[in-house]
């Protein structure tokens, strides 16, 4: 069979009936007709009716045509010999009609605005959105940024802002009259919003805490405060609230007077209006001085440094201050070292070896310093002494004995506990021989030496680690002869202002006596000394105080030096009225009696002596700190020139060699004025 082409009318109006015919121009009978739309069979229905009218004619009737009927329609004819088909396109135009018409809408700031504008029609309608800003003309909206326009014409604005409120118009057209247009009003309402400030607010204990809640939103706004899930009432228990209206909302301030530790908790600002509710939590931190560091432990200890560790604190601090000082040193300087607040240990350098220290730690935060930790006591490990003994002196006592004296090294250079001294001595050309003495020893006499022989001495101090550096070598020469023995001194007469003394010359086999030295003084420290030629054997000392006890002693000099002093010889001058200073009459007052005077005088003497000794020790320590160390010093010998001896007393010896054991036989002396108190 062969079909005749058929066509649908162009732009067929809607809602009218459409009939199309399919004619077979040739073909053997019988012929069979069938209809298809877009490839699917057209079945007889309420609007589409296919019908075969004759052997070679079939029609398709569509009642009340709409745009839904648009499509490709195919007529197929067939017989036993074959088939033929023809397709025609039906296009029905339709003006736009509303499927979802836009309406006035309320939007909430921050939310989504959805405006529908859905219409049907053929061709498919095109939707255009416009907005009126202020009093200006409408402007076309495009899908950009927060705005989206979907295929069905729906306008969506995300994160609505207050500026999004106004007049919106939706225009719909497809070229078929009439088009559609609808203007709607959008009102944007502002719910409460709280500025996301720092969630933590700090206040020093005892100060006023202020927590500000900045709320934006549409009035009327209601703000309340909560603490521990309970509403806080204004002006109750140190709490107040103040509100300040702003152009965008209000600021509510929670005031807490005299902040204490229990105020440190969460506070919640709750804001409400007709369009929503929001809240924001604040954490109040009441700042206090940090707690005291605990559990100080020395983790490593050396001679020059230590490492100290302590337990971390529960709250962060700005820094730690490690303070330490010498525990046993008088006037020790406090030292300190800063430690970052993130650490809990410190290494302390530049310590002194073998020294006991005390240390503590303080923590500091923005408020200030907290209480110090309990002190920890530690001792740096020892090192060998770093200095030799001081003030080393040697003195030839006679032809066979030399006495060596010294002082310990400075305390700050012992570097540990002093245990004793190694003393080396030798003659020229012979190796050193060492003796060891304990730490309490400050003198040693070397006996059985050879006469007129040079001996050299070296000292080393040692502690638990070992010996320190040696001292400089000190030399002494034993005498060719011995100094004289002590004279025999006695009192021959006493007045209220004078004492007469007489002495017997001691035997001096080695060399003749060349002078005498008398030392005398009172118990209160008034000391004097005089020298006399060897020709004298008596002296009267005048200008003495009445009723005063004096002690006298004497030594003799020969070519080999000064001999030992005699034993102290006491004498008490008479009272000024000529009586004895210790009367024993029964009728005298008790305070003149011996049993009262002697203890009082003795007590007074002890007190004065203690004061003098303390002053002398302090003075000596001061001098030692301000003068360099010396390893030895000379002791003056008193050797006169034998050819120019004077029969007069002198208050100092004549010039002589600087060593007691000097063998020099020549010298000179300086003549002084005769003393008024010598007869």
GIKA-V184327 format. One line per field, one symbol per residue. phi: phi as a letter, one per 40 degrees, with the letter a starting at -180 (. if undefined). psi: psi as a letter, one per 40 degrees, with the letter a starting at -180 (. if undefined). burial: 1 if it has 24 or more other ideal C-beta (glycine too) atoms within 12 Angstrom, else 0. Layout:
phi: ???
psi: ???
burial: ???
This chain:
phi: .bccdbacccfcccgbcbbbbbbccahcccbbbabbbfgbccccbcbcbcaccbcbbbbbbbcfcbccccicbbbbbaacciaaaabbbbbbcaccbcbaccbdbbbbdgcbbbbcabbbibddcbbbbbbcbgccccbccbcagccbbcccgcbbbcfdbccccicbbbbbaagbcccbaabbbbbbbbccbbdccdcbbbacdgcccbbcbcbbicccbbbbbbbfgbccccfbfgbbbbbbcbcbiabbbcbbcfdbdcccacbbcbbbacbiaaaacbbcbccbdcccdbfcbccabbcbabbbbaccccbcbcabbcbaaccbccgcccbabcbdccbbaabbbfcccfbcbbaabbbbbccicccccccbbabcccbcdbacdbfcbbbccacbbbbbbabcdddcbcficcbibbbbaacdgbccbbbbbccccbaabcbgcccfbcbbbbbbcbbccicccccccbbabcccacccccccbacbabbcbabbbbbbcccaccaccbabbbbaaccchcbaabbbccccbaabcbfcccgbcbbbaabbbbdbhccccccdbcabcccccgcccbcbcccccccccccccccccccccccccccccccccccccccccbbccbcaacbccbbccccbcbcbcbcacccaccbcccccbbaabbcbcccccbb
psi: ihihiiiiihfhiieihhhiihhhdiiiiiihiiiihfeiihihaddhhihhdadehiihhhhghiedeiahhhhhiiaeeaiiihhihhhhihiiihdhhiihihihheahhhhighiiihihihhhhiihhbeiiiihiigibehhhideehhhhighideeiahihhhhieehiiiihhhihhhhihihihhgihehhiiiheihhhhhhhhiihiiihhiiihfeihhhifhfehiihihhidebihhhhhhighideegahhhhhhiaeeaiiihhihhhhhiiiihiifhhhdhhadeiihhiihiidiiidiihhhiihdehhfihhiihihieeifiihhifihifhhiiiihiihaedaiaiiihihhihiiiiiieiiiifhhihhdaeehhhhiiiiiideedfahhdaihhhiiihehiihhihiideheihhhifiiifhhiiihihiiaedaiaiiiihhiihiidiiiiiiihhihdihaeeihhiiihhihgddiiheiihhhiiieeehiiiiiiieeieiihhafiiifihihiiiiiiadeahaiiiihhiihiiideeiiegieideiideeideddddddddddddddddddddddddddddddeiiiieiiihhighihdefhifiiieiiihaieideieheiaiihhiihideh.
burial: 1010010100010100011111110010001111111000010000010101000101111100111011101111100000011111011111110000010011111100111111111100101111100000000010000010100011111001010111111111010100011101010111111110000011111000111111111110111111100001000000101010000011111111001000111111111110110111110111111111100111001010111111001000111111111100000000001010001111010011111111111111101011011001011111111111111111111110111111111111111111111111110000000000101011010100101011111111111000111110011111111111111010100110111110101101011111111111111000011111110111111101111111111111111111101100101111000000100000000000000010001000000000000000000000000000101100001111000011011100110110111110001010000000010
